[in-house]
């Protein structure tokens, strides 16, 4: 009969720092998006006044 081999592994990963970094990136991306919206509105206002 063929032998059946089992491999079991337990992996503990600390992702708290990665999540904190991703949240910081998300906050900065939201700020950048808002700044781009404001710039777009300002450009439209200037174009409308020309």
C-alpha positions in Angstrom: 0.0 0.0 0.0 1.1 3.6 -0.7 1.9 5.7 2.3 0.0 8.9 2.8 2.1 11.8 4.1 0.5 14.8 5.7 2.1 18.1 6.3 0.6 20.5 8.7 1.9 24.1 9.2 0.8 26.9 11.4 1.7 30.4 10.3 1.2 33.4 12.6 1.5 36.7 10.8 1.4 40.1 12.4 -0.3 42.4 9.9 -1.2 45.2 12.2 1.7 47.4 10.9 0.8 46.7 7.3 -2.8 47.6 8.0 -1.8 50.8 9.7 0.4 51.7 6.7 -2.4 50.9 4.2 -4.8 53.1 6.2 -2.3 55.9 6.1 -2.0 55.5 2.3 -5.8 55.5 2.0 -6.0 58.8 4.0 -3.4 60.4 1.8 -5.1 59.2 -1.4 -8.4 60.7 -0.2 -6.6 64.0 0.5 -5.0 63.9 -3.0 -8.4 63.1 -4.6 -10.0 66.1 -2.8 -7.2 68.4 -3.9 -7.6 67.3 -7.5 -11.4 68.0 -7.3 -10.7 71.4 -5.9 -8.1 72.1 -8.7 -10.6 70.9 -11.3 -13.3 73.2 -9.9 -10.8 76.1 -9.9 -9.8 75.4 -13.5 -13.5 75.3 -14.6 -14.1 78.6 -12.8 -11.1 80.2 -14.6 -12.2 78.8 -18.0 -15.8 80.1 -17.5 -14.4 83.6 -16.8 -12.4 83.8 -20.0 
